[in-house]
Amino acid sequence: MADPLVEKPATGEWSPGSFRQHLEETGAPLVERVSADEVEVTFVDEPGDDTTVTLSVVIGPRIGFNPIDTEFAPVAGTPFRALTLRMRSDLRFSYVFTRRGPTGEGVRVPDPFNPPPRFSECSVERFSGASVAVLPDAVPLPWLDQAEDGPAPAVEEAVLASEVLGDERRIWVSMPPGEFSEESALPFVIHLDGTPDHSAPGVRDALVRAGLVRPCVVVLVGQPAPQRDKELLCNPAFSRMLVEELLPWLHHRYPLSRDPGDVALAGESFGGLCAGWTALHHPTTFGNAILQSPSCGYHPDLRWGTGAGELLRRTPVPTLIADYLAAAKAPIRVFHDVGELESSNTHSRWLDQVLTAKGYDTLYREFAGGHDYAWWRGLFADALLWCFPLNSVDRSGT
């Protein structure tokens, strides 16, 4: 079923120019509510002659019962192509269009009528530079909105050479708003998979200016692509690099606290796995772990992408979960979020049950989406509010 607005240029009620102007002014995709909790979402592209278009989103191969590799249909009498899907009305997700010309080679592009957000950071190709759809009942992310509307945070760049790993990586450090002496002891968060345009410093600035979190330093650790899949998978050497090389390097240059309770290690996906594993094994260094959609189903002998199916087979307990089960309770706090539509959320729920049973100070949340920066960028604010609230009473997570 086509969106009523798409019918206007198809029937000649609107000219292609009028329809294009409407899309440019109001934005895309087009959304029409069809029930209390469902909407029809129409994506529109203008790809040129002899070019097909399909939709790629990060929440999986299907949205409900809709296969998302369906080809866009031509809008009669216009240069546009469109695809309408029925969806839950509370979703937020990243997406791109894949255009294929006569040669069949695909080119991934953002929605021309919905440019990528200001902070579209990611070292993982399928997210970088994507457009973001926010459906009408999606939970708002006000601190991300303020970050994207606010001034760009200052970020200092350096290169850290590691003897432990035998490589080097870029590090970006962002101080919080305000003036601080060399005797300051600021809390700080080390964010894995960092990039210079990461949203974390902007989100931090918005919260600090609102008087909701303690001024804290954000350290963004670059992850070279060839080493990422090795370094972040419960790798003792990488964790040693963080403790033995990165931390002394930071303390030598910045007025940072030495209290483990003032230090958080954060990451998404493999980065979240690494944060949770490293904090468990180095609790006198990292008193807080921020796990956003962590790959906590990882085990070197397990296949990927099977989700709950692995739980029905006789397989090893995933590494992160097994280590938390085996170890005595560590003096760390754990913030943990995951998408309702991720196949790996069964393992996240399992990890949360383990943490809760062992008496950890932990906060677990599920959001209406998939394995997606569209959520992680804004929910990082909730992690900072939980780790470093200005009022210590708020540390309960309530």
DAJOJO-V911946 format. One record per residue. N is the residue number from 1. RES is the residue in one letter. OMEGA is omega in degrees with one decimal (none if undefined). Layout:
n->N res->RES omega->OMEGA
n->N res->RES omega->OMEGA
//
This chain:
n->1 res->M omega->-178.0
n->2 res->A omega->175.1
n->3 res->D omega->-179.9
n->4 res->P omega->179.8
n->5 res->L omega->177.6
n->6 res->V omega->178.8
n->7 res->E omega->-177.2
n->8 res->K omega->176.3
n->9 res->P omega->-179.1
n->10 res->A omega->-179.3
n->11 res->T omega->-179.6
n->12 res->G omega->178.5
n->13 res->E omega->173.5
n->14 res->W omega->171.8
n->15 res->S omega->174.5
n->16 res->P omega->179.2
n->17 res->G omega->179.1
n->18 res->S omega->179.8
n->19 res->F omega->177.7
n->20 res->R omega->179.1
n->21 res->Q omega->178.2
n->22 res->H omega->179.3
n->23 res->L omega->-179.0
n->24 res->E omega->-177.5
n->25 res->E omega->-175.1
n->26 res->T omega->-179.7
n->27 res->G omega->-177.0
n->28 res->A omega->-2.1
n->29 res->P omega->176.3
n->30 res->L omega->-174.8
n->31 res->V omega->176.2
n->32 res->E omega->-179.6
n->33 res->R omega->179.5
n->34 res->V omega->174.8
n->35 res->S omega->-177.2
n->36 res->A omega->-176.3
n->37 res->D omega->177.7
n->38 res->E omega->176.1
n->39 res->V omega->168.4
n->40 res->E omega->-175.3
n->41 res->V omega->-178.2
n->42 res->T omega->177.0
n->43 res->F omega->-176.9
n->44 res->V omega->176.0
n->45 res->D omega->177.1
n->46 res->E omega->-166.3
n->47 res->P omega->-174.1
n->48 res->G omega->-176.6
n->49 res->D omega->173.8
n->50 res->D omega->179.5
n->51 res->T omega->175.2
n->52 res->T omega->-177.3
n->53 res->V omega->170.2
n->54 res->T omega->-176.8
n->55 res->L omega->173.7
n->56 res->S omega->175.2
n->57 res->V omega->-173.1
n->58 res->V omega->-175.5
n->59 res->I omega->174.9
n->60 res->G omega->-179.2
n->61 res->P omega->179.6
n->62 res->R omega->168.4
n->63 res->I omega->-172.1
n->64 res->G omega->178.4
n->65 res->F omega->-175.9
n->66 res->N omega->170.7
n->67 res->P omega->-172.0
n->68 res->I omega->175.2
n->69 res->D omega->177.7
n->70 res->T omega->-178.8
n->71 res->E omega->176.0
n->72 res->F omega->179.8
n->73 res->A omega->176.0
n->74 res->P omega->171.8
n->75 res->V omega->-170.2
n->76 res->A omega->174.9
n->77 res->G omega->-177.7
n->78 res->T omega->175.1
n->79 res->P omega->-173.7
n->80 res->F omega->169.3
n->81 res->R omega->-173.3
n->82 res->A omega->176.5
n->83 res->L omega->178.7
n->84 res->T omega->178.8
n->85 res->L omega->173.9
n->86 res->R omega->-174.7
n->87 res->M omega->166.7
n->88 res->R omega->-175.4
n->89 res->S omega->-177.3
n->90 res->D omega->-176.9
n->91 res->L omega->168.9
n->92 res->R omega->-175.8
n->93 res->F omega->173.7
n->94 res->S omega->178.6
n->95 res->Y omega->173.4
n->96 res->V omega->172.6
n->97 res->F omega->172.8
n->98 res->T omega->179.7
n->99 res->R omega->178.4
n->100 res->R omega->177.9
n->101 res->G omega->-177.2
n->102 res->P omega->-179.4
n->103 res->T omega->-179.6
n->104 res->G omega->179.7
n->105 res->E omega->-176.2
n->106 res->G omega->174.9
n->107 res->V omega->-179.3
n->108 res->R omega->-178.2
n->109 res->V omega->172.4
n->110 res->P omega->175.9
n->111 res->D omega->-177.9
n->112 res->P omega->179.2
n->113 res->F omega->177.7
n->114 res->N omega->-175.2
n->115 res->P omega->176.6
n->116 res->P omega->178.9
n->117 res->P omega->-177.9
n->118 res->R omega->177.4
n->119 res->F omega->179.1
n->120 res->S omega->-173.9
n->121 res->E omega->168.2
n->122 res->C omega->174.9
n->123 res->S omega->-179.9
n->124 res->V omega->-167.6
n->125 res->E omega->-171.2
n->126 res->R omega->178.7
n->127 res->F omega->-167.2
n->128 res->S omega->176.6
n->129 res->G omega->-178.3
n->130 res->A omega->169.3
n->131 res->S omega->179.9
n->132 res->V omega->174.7
n->133 res->A omega->177.2
n->134 res->V omega->-176.7
n->135 res->L omega->-163.7
n->136 res->P omega->-178.4
n->137 res->D omega->177.8
n->138 res->A omega->175.9
n->139 res->V omega->-179.1
n->140 res->P omega->175.7
n->141 res->L omega->-170.2
n->142 res->P omega->-176.8
n->143 res->W omega->172.6
n->144 res->L omega->178.5
n->145 res->D omega->179.4
n->146 res->Q omega->178.9
n->147 res->A omega->-177.9
n->148 res->E omega->178.7
n->149 res->D omega->-174.1
n->150 res->G omega->179.3
n->151 res->P omega->179.1
n->152 res->A omega->179.1
n->153 res->P omega->175.4
n->154 res->A omega->-179.2
n->155 res->V omega->176.8
n->156 res->E omega->-177.2
n->157 res->E omega->176.0
n->158 res->A omega->176.9
n->159 res->V omega->178.0
n->160 res->L omega->175.7
n->161 res->A omega->-176.0
n->162 res->S omega->172.1
n->163 res->E omega->-179.3
n->164 res->V omega->-176.1
n->165 res->L omega->-178.1
n->166 res->G omega->177.7
n->167 res->D omega->176.6
n->168 res->E omega->-178.6
n->169 res->R omega->177.2
n->170 res->R omega->177.6
n->171 res->I omega->175.4
n->172 res->W omega->-176.9
n->173 res->V omega->-180.0
n->174 res->S omega->175.8
n->175 res->M omega->177.8
n->176 res->P omega->176.7
n->177 res->P omega->177.8
n->178 res->G omega->178.4
n->179 res->E omega->-177.0
n->180 res->F omega->-179.5
n->181 res->S omega->178.2
n->182 res->E omega->179.8
n->183 res->E omega->178.4
n->184 res->S omega->176.8
n->185 res->A omega->-173.1
n->186 res->L omega->169.6
n->187 res->P omega->-179.5
n->188 res->F omega->177.2
n->189 res->V omega->175.1
n->190 res->I omega->-175.6
n->191 res->H omega->178.4
n->192 res->L omega->-174.8
n->193 res->D omega->-178.2
n->194 res->G omega->173.3
n->195 res->T omega->-176.6
n->196 res->P omega->-179.4
n->197 res->D omega->-179.5
n->198 res->H omega->-178.0
n->199 res->S omega->-172.7
n->200 res->A omega->179.5
n->201 res->P omega->179.0
n->202 res->G omega->177.1
n->203 res->V omega->176.3
n->204 res->R omega->-179.4
n->205 res->D omega->-179.6
n->206 res->A omega->-179.5
n->207 res->L omega->178.9
n->208 res->V omega->-179.5
n->209 res->R omega->177.3
n->210 res->A omega->178.9
n->211 res->G omega->-175.7
n->212 res->L omega->177.8
n->213 res->V omega->175.8
n->214 res->R omega->175.0
n->215 res->P omega->-175.9
n->216 res->C omega->-179.9
n->217 res->V omega->175.0
n->218 res->V omega->178.5
n->219 res->V omega->-177.9
n->220 res->L omega->-175.7
n->221 res->V omega->178.5
n->222 res->G omega->-177.9
n->223 res->Q omega->179.9
n->224 res->P omega->-173.1
n->225 res->A omega->-176.8
n->226 res->P omega->-176.0
n->227 res->Q omega->-170.4
n->228 res->R omega->-175.0
n->229 res->D omega->176.0
n->230 res->K omega->-171.8
n->231 res->E omega->-172.5
n->232 res->L omega->-175.5
n->233 res->L omega->176.0
n->234 res->C omega->-174.2
n->235 res->N omega->-178.1
n->236 res->P omega->-178.6
n->237 res->A omega->179.0
n->238 res->F omega->178.0
n->239 res->S omega->176.4
n->240 res->R omega->177.4
n->241 res->M omega->179.8
n->242 res->L omega->-175.3
n->243 res->V omega->-170.2
n->244 res->E omega->-176.7
n->245 res->E omega->-177.2
n->246 res->L omega->-177.1
n->247 res->L omega->176.9
n->248 res->P omega->178.1
n->249 res->W omega->-179.9
n->250 res->L omega->-177.7
n->251 res->H omega->178.8
n->252 res->H omega->-172.5
n->253 res->R omega->-172.7
n->254 res->Y omega->-177.8
n->255 res->P omega->-172.2
n->256 res->L omega->176.0
n->257 res->S omega->174.4
n->258 res->R omega->176.8
n->259 res->D omega->179.6
n->260 res->P omega->178.4
n->261 res->G omega->178.3
n->262 res->D omega->-176.8
n->263 res->V omega->176.3
n->264 res->A omega->173.3
n->265 res->L omega->-171.3
n->266 res->A omega->174.5
n->267 res->G omega->176.6
n->268 res->E omega->177.4
n->269 res->S omega->176.5
n->270 res->F omega->178.8
n->271 res->G omega->176.4
n->272 res->G omega->174.9
n->273 res->L omega->-179.4
n->274 res->C omega->-179.5
n->275 res->A omega->-179.0
n->276 res->G omega->-178.4
n->277 res->W omega->-178.7
n->278 res->T omega->179.4
n->279 res->A omega->178.3
n->280 res->L omega->-174.9
n->281 res->H omega->177.8
n->282 res->H omega->-174.2
n->283 res->P omega->177.1
n->284 res->T omega->176.5
n->285 res->T omega->-176.6
n->286 res->F omega->-179.6
n->287 res->G omega->-179.2
n->288 res->N omega->174.2
n->289 res->A omega->178.8
n->290 res->I omega->-175.1
n->291 res->L omega->178.3
n->292 res->Q omega->-174.4
n->293 res->S omega->-176.2
n->294 res->P omega->178.2
n->295 res->S omega->-171.0
n->296 res->C omega->168.4
n->297 res->G omega->-175.8
n->298 res->Y omega->164.4
n->299 res->H omega->-176.3
n->300 res->P omega->-179.2
n->301 res->D omega->-179.6
n->302 res->L omega->173.4
n->303 res->R omega->179.6
n->304 res->W omega->168.5
n->305 res->G omega->-177.9
n->306 res->T omega->174.5
n->307 res->G omega->-174.6
n->308 res->A omega->-178.9
n->309 res->G omega->179.3
n->310 res->E omega->-177.1
n->311 res->L omega->-178.9
n->312 res->L omega->-179.2
n->313 res->R omega->177.1
n->314 res->R omega->-175.4
n->315 res->T omega->176.7
n->316 res->P omega->172.8
n->317 res->V omega->-179.9
n->318 res->P omega->-169.1
n->319 res->T omega->-176.5
n->320 res->L omega->-179.3
n->321 res->I omega->179.4
n->322 res->A omega->-178.2
n->323 res->D omega->176.4
n->324 res->Y omega->176.8
n->325 res->L omega->-173.7
n->326 res->A omega->-172.7
n->327 res->A omega->169.8
n->328 res->A omega->-179.8
n->329 res->K omega->-179.9
n->330 res->A omega->-179.7
n->331 res->P omega->-179.6
n->332 res->I omega->175.7
n->333 res->R omega->-173.1
n->334 res->V omega->169.0
n->335 res->F omega->-170.6
n->336 res->H omega->173.5
n->337 res->D omega->-177.9
n->338 res->V omega->-179.6
n->339 res->G omega->177.0
n->340 res->E omega->-174.7
n->341 res->L omega->176.4
n->342 res->E omega->177.4
n->343 res->S omega->-176.9
n->344 res->S omega->-174.7
n->345 res->N omega->174.4
n->346 res->T omega->178.4
n->347 res->H omega->176.4
n->348 res->S omega->177.7
n->349 res->R omega->177.6
n->350 res->W omega->178.8
n->351 res->L omega->179.8
n->352 res->D omega->177.3
n->353 res->Q omega->178.8
n->354 res->V omega->-179.8
n->355 res->L omega->-179.0
n->356 res->T omega->-178.9
n->357 res->A omega->-179.8
n->358 res->K omega->175.9
n->359 res->G omega->177.5
n->360 res->Y omega->168.9
n->361 res->D omega->-172.4
n->362 res->T omega->175.8
n->363 res->L omega->-177.3
n->364 res->Y omega->179.2
n->365 res->R omega->171.2
n->366 res->E omega->-178.8
n->367 res->F omega->-175.3
n->368 res->A omega->-179.8
n->369 res->G omega->-177.4
n->370 res->G omega->-176.5
n->371 res->H omega->-155.1
n->372 res->D omega->174.7
n->373 res->Y omega->178.9
n->374 res->A omega->176.3
n->375 res->W omega->-173.3
n->376 res->W omega->-175.6
n->377 res->R omega->-178.0
n->378 res->G omega->-179.6
n->379 res->L omega->172.1
n->380 res->F omega->176.3
n->381 res->A omega->178.3
n->382 res->D omega->178.1
n->383 res->A omega->178.0
n->384 res->L omega->177.7
n->385 res->L omega->-179.1
n->386 res->W omega->-177.5
n->387 res->C omega->-170.7
n->388 res->F omega->179.7
n->389 res->P omega->178.6
n->390 res->L omega->177.4
n->391 res->N omega->-174.8
n->392 res->S omega->177.9
n->393 res->V omega->-176.8
n->394 res->D omega->-176.3
n->395 res->R omega->177.1
n->396 res->S omega->-178.6
n->397 res->G omega->178.9
n->398 res->T omega->none
//
